[in-house]
C-alpha cells in the first residue's frame, strides 16, 4: 500500500479513497467492538469497507511494485521499497509510543530499558506498537490497530523479488498459477496450519505470522501483479467495467466468493478507473494516503478517550479531518524528504537491466 501515485493516472485519488474507507469501517467498531454496525457488513454480510480498502491498496501495490521491480536492479528495488515504507512507518510507530501512549494511560518513565529495547526491536519486523495498559476503557487496547498490515505488505515486496529470482516473470502462464495456489491455501489449508515442531513454528512466525492473513494478502497482491504482467492482453472498456462492477455486487453477498470477486472483477473495474478515465488531480503530486492510514487509528482512539459518548458519524468526521492533516505532515516532513535520498544512490546500483516478458 506504499507505492506512490502519479499524475498520469488516478492511482492517487483511489489510494486516498481506500484509506478513507478504512476510517469509515473502523469508526463504529472502535466504539464498542460491534462490527455488525459497519455499513458494508450490514449490506452484504461478508466484507467490510476496511477489508475492501485494504484489498484495493494491495491490488494497486501488486501492480505498481511489479512494475518497479521489472525496471530496477535487485539492490535498487530493495532500497526503494525500504525507503518508501520504513520512514513513514517509523515516524508513526514512535509517535504512538512517545506521544499517544502517555495519553492512553502508560507512564513511559515506568518502562525498563529492556522494554524499550523490545519496542525498538519490533520495528525491524514492521510490527504494531505494543504496550500493555493502553486505552483500557476502550474495546480495543491497541495504540495502532491498523499497522498490522504493514509487515504483510513488505513480505509481498520480498515475494516479488523471489518470483524474479526464480525466473517466473519470463513464463506468465506459470505465474497465473500463483493467485490460484494462494487462494486454495487460504480457503482450505491456512486455518489448520499449526506446525508441531519448533523449527516450523519459527518459520511460520517469521515468514507468515498469521497463515490466513498471509495467504489472503498474497492472493490479493498476486492478482494485482497479474494485471500488470498481462497489461498487453487486457482491454479496458467502460461497458466491461460496468459489467464487472454489477457482477461484483452480486458476488459480495456470498462469503467464499466475495474476496475472489474483488480481486478479479473488482480489480478490472479498479484499474479501468485508474488508467482509462479522466484524471482527477487529487493526491497525485503528493501522496498523503499512507500517512492517513497510519495515523487514523490512534487519532480515533484519542477522540474516543476524550469523548466516550461520541457517535460513529461524528467520530468518522473528526478522524477524517485530523488524519488528513496528519497524513499531509507525514508526507511533507518524513516521506517526501526520505524519497529525495534516492538521488544519492551510486550509479552502479541504479543500473537496471529489464527482464523480458514472454507469453
Secondary structure by P-SEA (a helix, b strand, c coil): ccbbbbcccaaaaaaaaaaaaaaaaaccccccccccccccccccccccaaaaaaaaaaaaaaaaaaaaaaaccaaaaaaaaaaaccaaaaaaaaaaacccccccccccccccaaaaaaaaaaaaacccccccccccccccccccccccaaaaaaaaaaaaaaaaaacccccaaaaaaaaaaaaaaacccccccccccaaaaaaaaaccccaaaaaaaaaaaaaaaaaaaacccccccaaaaaaaaaaaaaacccccaaaaaaaaaaaaaaaaaacccccccccccccaaaaaaacaaaaaaaaaaacccccaaaaaaaaaaaaaaaaaaaaaccaaaaaaccccccccccccbbbbbcc
